[in-house]
Amino acid sequence: MAEEIGNEGAEQPAKEKGKKGLGKKKLIIIAAVLAFLIGGGGFVGYTMFLGGKDKGSEAQQKTDKSKTKPVMMPLDPFILNLAEHGRFLKLTIQFELADATSQPLVTERVPQLRDAIITLVSSKSADSLASPEGKFLLKDEILLRANQAIGKDVFKNLYFTEFVMQ
């Protein structure tokens, strides 16, 4: 009888271990199937909804670019003192306008535009402008201030055609 009790007790943990192992396997399989379905559904949703729009808009942009030539608005060169004593920057900028109809408005507001650029650039140090990241940051800041000076989002992009620091 003592042997029977001992054997019964030994059999129960073995059965529980088998059940636990089987439960873990099921849980792993279910998790893998769910991950696969979610990933596949996300990919299909992206390609159908976002991928299709991007392809259509790219084709439309290509036809729009071929129809309209970008309107460039050059400004006279700037020669500016930087924030550090004895450091100078010669800067020439060309703005790309979002719409050709806004060119007269920009021409009227060139003094405000130049003032915004002078105020911004003269507050910068040579070290902050020396790196490519500094130049990209300066472009973004000038574009933001230029659109604020005009009062509308008329500028699409800007290009440094000359950038000389001394």
Backbone as CSV, one residue per row, in Angstrom:
resi,resn,N_x,N_y,N_z,CA_x,CA_y,CA_z,C_x,C_y,C_z
1,MET,0.813,-1.172,0.000,0.000,0.000,0.000,0.871,1.255,0.000
2,ALA,1.937,1.204,0.740,2.850,2.334,0.763,3.484,2.499,-0.599
3,GLU,3.727,1.367,-1.263,4.297,1.443,-2.596,3.294,2.030,-3.581
4,GLU,2.015,1.655,-3.416,0.990,2.170,-4.308,0.852,3.691,-4.161
5,ILE,0.890,4.174,-2.939,0.782,5.608,-2.709,2.001,6.308,-3.294
6,GLY,3.165,5.718,-3.096,4.384,6.312,-3.624,4.371,6.350,-5.142
7,ASN,3.836,5.291,-5.779,3.776,5.250,-7.231,2.760,6.243,-7.782
8,GLU,1.633,6.345,-7.079,0.622,7.288,-7.540,1.158,8.721,-7.467
9,GLY,1.872,9.031,-6.419,2.430,10.373,-6.265,3.474,10.654,-7.338
10,ALA,4.201,9.658,-7.775,5.228,9.843,-8.792,4.601,10.037,-10.162
11,GLU,3.452,9.387,-10.378,2.797,9.503,-11.680,2.159,10.879,-11.877
12,GLN,1.650,11.472,-10.835,0.972,12.760,-10.976,1.909,13.886,-11.412
13,PRO,3.086,14.033,-10.836,3.967,15.103,-11.322,4.379,14.882,-12.778
14,ALA,4.546,13.653,-13.197,4.919,13.392,-14.588,3.786,13.816,-15.517
15,LYS,2.548,13.560,-15.121,1.405,13.970,-15.936,1.292,15.491,-15.972
16,GLU,1.521,16.159,-14.832,1.442,17.614,-14.778,2.538,18.248,-15.633
17,LYS,3.739,17.655,-15.620,4.818,18.174,-16.451,4.445,18.043,-17.918
18,GLY,3.835,16.945,-18.293,3.411,16.753,-19.682,2.351,17.757,-20.069
19,LYS,1.413,18.007,-19.183,0.362,18.992,-19.458,0.935,20.396,-19.563
20,LYS,1.872,20.741,-18.673,2.480,22.069,-18.710,3.281,22.252,-19.987
21,GLY,4.025,21.242,-20.375,4.819,21.317,-21.604,3.924,21.454,-22.817
22,LEU,2.830,20.717,-22.836,1.882,20.791,-23.940,1.208,22.166,-23.973
23,GLY,0.901,22.738,-22.818,0.282,24.058,-22.740,1.222,25.147,-23.233
24,LYS,2.500,25.034,-22.905,3.483,26.013,-23.359,3.650,25.936,-24.870
25,LYS,3.650,24.710,-25.392,3.796,24.539,-26.841,2.612,25.163,-27.576
26,LYS,1.412,24.931,-27.050,0.221,25.512,-27.668,0.291,27.036,-27.627
27,LEU,0.706,27.560,-26.508,0.790,28.999,-26.350,1.810,29.599,-27.329
28,ILE,2.942,28.945,-27.507,3.959,29.427,-28.446,3.441,29.366,-29.874
29,ILE,2.760,28.277,-30.227,2.218,28.130,-31.581,1.153,29.193,-31.844
30,ILE,0.284,29.413,-30.886,-0.771,30.418,-31.049,-0.151,31.817,-31.192
31,ALA,0.857,32.119,-30.385,1.518,33.423,-30.466,2.192,33.606,-31.823
32,ALA,2.836,32.553,-32.336,3.506,32.639,-33.637,2.495,32.860,-34.755
33,VAL,1.372,32.145,-34.702,0.333,32.299,-35.727,-0.251,33.714,-35.677
34,LEU,-0.513,34.223,-34.472,-1.039,35.577,-34.336,-0.047,36.618,-34.859
35,ALA,1.230,36.444,-34.541,2.240,37.385,-35.032,2.300,37.359,-36.556
36,PHE,2.230,36.172,-37.137,2.254,36.042,-38.598,1.034,36.723,-39.216
37,LEU,-0.137,36.509,-38.646,-1.355,37.114,-39.176,-1.338,38.637,-39.041
38,ILE,-0.886,39.128,-37.913,-0.829,40.581,-37.716,0.179,41.203,-38.673
39,GLY,1.343,40.572,-38.796,2.361,41.084,-39.718,1.878,41.052,-41.157
40,GLY,1.274,39.948,-41.560,0.751,39.841,-42.932,-0.367,40.829,-43.181
41,GLY,-1.252,40.986,-42.214,-2.342,41.955,-42.360,-1.827,43.379,-42.440
42,GLY,-0.811,43.683,-41.643,-0.207,45.011,-41.700,0.438,45.275,-43.053
43,PHE,1.130,44.279,-43.591,1.772,44.443,-44.897,0.732,44.631,-45.994
44,VAL,-0.307,43.815,-45.987,-1.353,43.936,-47.003,-2.054,45.286,-46.880
45,GLY,-2.349,45.698,-45.654,-2.989,47.003,-45.454,-2.106,48.142,-45.933
46,TYR,-0.829,48.065,-45.654,0.097,49.118,-46.085,0.170,49.189,-47.606
47,THR,0.326,48.050,-48.257,0.452,48.066,-49.717,-0.842,48.492,-50.390
48,MET,-1.978,48.118,-49.826,-3.252,48.480,-50.457,-3.595,49.946,-50.239
49,PHE,-3.416,50.424,-49.008,-3.874,51.767,-48.695,-2.789,52.820,-48.876
50,LEU,-1.629,52.604,-48.312,-0.574,53.611,-48.407,0.274,53.430,-49.649
51,GLY,0.588,52.212,-50.002,1.417,51.948,-51.169,0.744,52.384,-52.454
52,GLY,-0.530,52.150,-52.588,-1.258,52.533,-53.796,-1.345,54.036,-53.953
53,LYS,-1.537,54.754,-52.858,-1.618,56.218,-52.925,-0.279,56.813,-53.317
54,ASP,0.812,56.268,-52.742,2.134,56.798,-53.064,2.460,56.614,-54.536
55,LYS,2.106,55.462,-55.096,2.393,55.230,-56.510,1.602,56.193,-57.386
56,GLY,0.361,56.395,-57.064,-0.463,57.311,-57.843,0.009,58.741,-57.706
57,SER,0.368,59.129,-56.491,0.816,60.501,-56.295,2.172,60.723,-56.949
58,GLU,3.021,59.692,-56.969,4.313,59.830,-57.651,4.104,60.031,-59.146
59,ALA,3.198,59.279,-59.717,2.916,59.436,-61.140,2.329,60.823,-61.415
60,GLN,1.459,61.270,-60.531,0.871,62.595,-60.701,1.931,63.683,-60.534
61,GLN,2.844,63.515,-59.582,3.904,64.489,-59.386,4.814,64.556,-60.603
62,LYS,5.100,63.404,-61.212,5.947,63.399,-62.397,5.285,64.168,-63.533
63,THR,3.984,63.994,-63.718,3.304,64.731,-64.776,3.200,66.209,-64.425
64,ASP,2.996,66.528,-63.131,2.936,67.928,-62.716,4.291,68.612,-62.902
65,LYS,5.373,67.908,-62.596,6.694,68.496,-62.755,7.017,68.734,-64.217
66,SER,6.557,67.850,-65.080,6.843,68.035,-66.494,6.037,69.202,-67.073
67,LYS,4.894,69.504,-66.489,4.061,70.601,-66.979,4.574,71.958,-66.514
68,THR,4.956,72.065,-65.239,5.351,73.358,-64.692,6.831,73.353,-64.348
69,LYS,7.460,74.436,-64.715,8.865,74.635,-64.388,8.926,75.366,-63.053
70,PRO,9.812,74.944,-62.139,9.868,75.638,-60.846,10.304,77.093,-61.027
71,VAL,9.673,77.963,-60.250,9.982,79.393,-60.311,11.009,79.681,-59.222
72,MET,12.151,80.205,-59.641,13.228,80.519,-58.710,13.292,82.027,-58.498
73,MET,13.516,82.414,-57.254,13.597,83.826,-56.878,14.961,84.064,-56.223
74,PRO,15.926,84.634,-56.961,17.238,84.877,-56.358,17.237,86.161,-55.522
75,LEU,18.044,86.154,-54.488,18.261,87.352,-53.689,19.696,87.812,-53.896
76,ASP,19.927,89.095,-53.702,21.285,89.618,-53.781,22.128,88.961,-52.683
77,PRO,23.431,88.837,-52.892,24.290,88.194,-51.878,24.271,88.936,-50.541
78,PHE,24.450,88.183,-49.478,24.549,88.717,-48.121,26.005,88.600,-47.680
79,ILE,26.539,89.638,-47.069,27.823,89.561,-46.389,27.536,89.960,-44.950
80,LEU,27.665,88.995,-44.041,27.180,89.174,-42.676,28.260,88.901,-41.644
81,ASN,28.211,89.634,-40.537,29.010,89.316,-39.361,28.322,88.173,-38.638
82,LEU,29.096,87.208,-38.191,28.529,86.137,-37.383,28.601,86.520,-35.912
83,ALA,28.055,85.706,-35.040,27.994,86.014,-33.613,29.393,86.126,-33.007
84,GLU,30.365,85.426,-33.554,31.733,85.485,-33.057,32.440,86.693,-33.667
85,HIS,33.225,87.363,-32.877,33.929,88.565,-33.338,34.964,88.193,-34.413
86,GLY,34.919,88.899,-35.538,35.885,88.686,-36.604,35.530,87.571,-37.577
87,ARG,34.362,86.996,-37.473,33.937,85.913,-38.379,32.850,86.456,-39.297
88,PHE,32.957,86.123,-40.593,32.034,86.635,-41.604,31.461,85.490,-42.424
89,LEU,30.324,85.757,-43.050,29.690,84.779,-43.934,29.182,85.499,-45.171
90,LYS,29.570,84.979,-46.329,28.986,85.462,-47.579,28.010,84.395,-48.020
91,LEU,26.776,84.802,-48.233,25.692,83.864,-48.486,24.844,84.352,-49.646
92,THR,24.626,83.477,-50.602,23.713,83.775,-51.705,22.632,82.707,-51.698
93,ILE,21.391,83.146,-51.785,20.238,82.252,-51.659,19.322,82.410,-52.864
94,GLN,18.768,81.284,-53.287,17.677,81.298,-54.268,16.507,80.539,-53.663
95,PHE,15.356,81.162,-53.689,14.131,80.545,-53.185,13.375,79.899,-54.330
96,GLU,12.816,78.737,-54.075,11.913,78.093,-55.021,10.491,78.380,-54.555
97,LEU,9.724,79.012,-55.413,8.357,79.389,-55.060,7.413,78.220,-55.298
98,ALA,6.428,78.097,-54.438,5.444,77.034,-54.574,4.508,77.300,-55.745
99,ASP,4.295,78.578,-56.064,3.373,78.949,-57.124,3.900,80.200,-57.824
100,ALA,3.843,80.217,-59.129,4.360,81.350,-59.896,3.554,82.627,-59.656
101,THR,2.306,82.497,-59.235,1.466,83.676,-59.017,1.895,84.475,-57.787
102,SER,2.688,83.884,-56.906,3.107,84.596,-55.703,4.393,85.402,-55.903
103,GLN,4.961,85.385,-57.093,6.203,86.121,-57.346,6.057,87.637,-57.132
104,PRO,4.983,88.296,-57.573,4.853,89.737,-57.294,4.793,90.054,-55.800
105,LEU,4.136,89.207,-55.034,4.052,89.406,-53.586,5.435,89.308,-52.951
106,VAL,6.222,88.356,-53.388,7.571,88.185,-52.847,8.439,89.378,-53.239
107,THR,8.312,89.840,-54.459,9.109,90.981,-54.927,8.821,92.222,-54.078
108,GLU,7.575,92.404,-53.688,7.208,93.543,-52.842,7.800,93.430,-51.443
109,ARG,7.964,92.223,-50.957,8.388,92.004,-49.573,9.867,91.617,-49.431
110,VAL,10.680,91.883,-50.415,12.102,91.538,-50.345,12.797,92.212,-49.154
111,PRO,12.519,93.473,-48.825,13.187,94.064,-47.645,12.872,93.313,-46.345
112,GLN,11.615,92.928,-46.145,11.257,92.162,-44.950,11.944,90.792,-44.949
113,LEU,12.041,90.213,-46.122,12.674,88.916,-46.273,14.167,89.003,-45.944
114,ARG,14.829,89.997,-46.496,16.266,90.185,-46.236,16.516,90.468,-44.748
115,ASP,15.651,91.268,-44.130,15.792,91.571,-42.711,15.687,90.307,-41.864
116,ALA,14.727,89.459,-42.161,14.556,88.216,-41.406,15.793,87.325,-41.541
117,ILE,16.361,87.262,-42.730,17.538,86.422,-42.962,18.753,87.008,-42.242
118,ILE,18.950,88.321,-42.332,20.087,88.963,-41.670,20.017,88.764,-40.162
119,THR,18.850,88.968,-39.600,18.679,88.815,-38.155,18.976,87.384,-37.711
120,LEU,18.511,86.427,-38.458,18.722,85.029,-38.092,20.183,84.624,-38.246
121,VAL,20.760,84.871,-39.400,22.111,84.377,-39.693,23.149,85.073,-38.825
122,SER,22.985,86.355,-38.550,23.983,87.064,-37.744,23.989,86.612,-36.288
123,SER,22.982,85.888,-35.865,22.957,85.359,-34.496,23.626,83.989,-34.391
124,LYS,24.055,83.422,-35.502,24.668,82.094,-35.524,26.180,82.180,-35.354
125,SER,26.759,81.113,-34.804,28.217,81.032,-34.691,28.768,80.252,-35.879
126,ALA,30.049,80.440,-36.137,30.685,79.740,-37.258,30.690,78.233,-37.023
127,ASP,30.871,77.809,-35.784,30.890,76.379,-35.484,29.541,75.725,-35.775
128,SER,28.453,76.418,-35.481,27.133,75.838,-35.721,26.812,75.747,-37.211
129,LEU,27.453,76.568,-38.028,27.182,76.567,-39.473,28.169,75.728,-40.263
130,ALA,29.252,75.294,-39.639,30.313,74.588,-40.360,29.906,73.180,-40.779
131,SER,29.096,72.513,-39.996,28.731,71.122,-40.304,27.566,71.082,-41.299
132,PRO,27.428,69.974,-42.022,26.279,69.836,-42.928,24.940,69.914,-42.191
133,GLU,24.893,69.358,-40.976,23.655,69.424,-40.189,23.310,70.872,-39.862
134,GLY,24.343,71.684,-39.579,24.116,73.089,-39.289,23.557,73.839,-40.485
135,LYS,24.030,73.477,-41.669,23.528,74.118,-42.892,22.076,73.722,-43.155
136,PHE,21.760,72.447,-42.938,20.370,72.001,-43.117,19.448,72.678,-42.108
137,LEU,19.922,72.809,-40.887,19.128,73.486,-39.868,18.918,74.955,-40.237
138,LEU,19.969,75.591,-40.736,19.855,76.983,-41.166,18.855,77.121,-42.314
139,LYS,18.900,76.195,-43.252,17.928,76.208,-44.363,16.505,76.156,-43.837
140,ASP,16.260,75.223,-42.908,14.914,75.080,-42.350,14.469,76.347,-41.628
141,GLU,15.383,76.935,-40.851,15.036,78.140,-40.105,14.780,79.320,-41.045
142,ILE,15.606,79.454,-42.080,15.397,80.549,-43.039,14.073,80.363,-43.764
143,LEU,13.775,79.148,-44.175,12.517,78.869,-44.871,11.319,79.203,-43.994
144,LEU,11.400,78.836,-42.737,10.313,79.144,-41.793,10.162,80.656,-41.619
145,ARG,11.255,81.350,-41.389,11.196,82.805,-41.185,10.773,83.531,-42.461
146,ALA,11.209,83.036,-43.612,10.834,83.685,-44.875,9.329,83.573,-45.102
147,ASN,8.762,82.404,-44.862,7.313,82.252,-45.017,6.562,83.095,-44.001
148,GLN,7.117,83.252,-42.802,6.488,84.115,-41.807,6.556,85.582,-42.236
149,ALA,7.663,85.980,-42.838,7.820,87.370,-43.274,6.845,87.719,-44.387
150,ILE,6.570,86.765,-45.253,5.639,86.998,-46.358,4.197,86.877,-45.856
151,GLY,3.969,86.000,-44.904,2.625,85.822,-44.367,1.899,84.621,-44.940
152,LYS,2.498,83.936,-45.879,1.900,82.745,-46.488,3.014,81.737,-46.710
153,ASP,2.631,80.511,-47.014,3.614,79.495,-47.390,3.860,79.581,-48.889
154,VAL,4.632,80.563,-49.295,4.895,80.757,-50.715,6.202,80.107,-51.144
155,PHE,7.094,79.823,-50.186,8.376,79.241,-50.522,8.335,77.730,-50.336
156,LYS,8.728,77.031,-51.360,8.745,75.572,-51.335,10.080,75.064,-50.809
157,ASN,11.159,75.706,-51.225,12.501,75.283,-50.837,13.446,76.458,-51.029
158,LEU,14.652,76.320,-50.510,15.673,77.325,-50.776,16.989,76.622,-51.028
159,TYR,17.839,77.299,-51.764,19.125,76.735,-52.148,20.211,77.747,-51.846
160,PHE,21.294,77.275,-51.212,22.472,78.106,-51.022,23.295,77.986,-52.299
161,THR,23.452,79.063,-53.019,24.269,79.021,-54.232,25.680,79.501,-53.937
162,GLU,25.863,80.118,-52.774,27.188,80.526,-52.332,27.178,80.537,-50.793
163,PHE,28.197,79.937,-50.214,28.269,79.839,-48.756,29.751,79.857,-48.380
164,VAL,30.272,81.043,-48.032,31.697,81.194,-47.738,31.840,81.802,-46.356
165,MET,32.552,81.088,-45.466,32.810,81.601,-44.129,34.271,81.972,-43.993
166,GLN,34.515,83.053,-43.250,35.883,83.449,-42.970,36.006,83.764,-41.502
